[in-house]
Amino acid sequence: MSGFVNKLANILMPIEEIEEVEEAAETAAVQNTLREKKVVNGNDLYGNDEYKSSFTRPQLTVHTNKVPELNILVYVPESFDKANVIADALKKDEAVIVNYEKVDGDEQRRLCDFVNGVCYVLNGAVKRISAEMVLYVPENVDIAQEVCAKTVRGFAK
């Protein structure tokens, strides 16, 4: 009875010896493909396991001459109603110059505070250009110091 069970087990689960033979055959085939032919002074040398190719694939780098474009939008708001338009431009990673000359005192402060807050939340930068103009840039833009006025009377701190 145990002979019948062993035969049935061998049919359902083959013995691992067959797999070991197949693995040994695969290993021998791989080793044969790794051996290379080397020609030195016109003589052929076969089966040199130590020969390694000195060819290395060059690393390619891409160089572009294209300078990233930066658009600067200029806004001259007349009231606080333009605050959302300016904020939307900053959210789209656009640089913005706001000219506050047409906005009266309290509304100018309110608008300036709002746009400064938007720029702060977006990790941007703010730089006063003149007494009534402010540059707001997104996070990925640096402001060169030469662009901005050195001092503005009444604003220097």
Secondary structure as UniProt FT lines:
FT   HELIX           2..12
FT   HELIX           17..34
FT   STRAND          36..40
FT   TURN            41..42
FT   STRAND          43..48
FT   TURN            49..50
FT   STRAND          72..75
FT   HELIX           80..82
FT   HELIX           83..91
FT   TURN            92..93
FT   STRAND          95..99
FT   TURN            101..102
FT   HELIX           105..121
FT   TURN            122..123
FT   STRAND          125..128
FT   STRAND          133..137
FT   TURN            139..140
FT   HELIX           145..147
FT   TURN            153..155
//
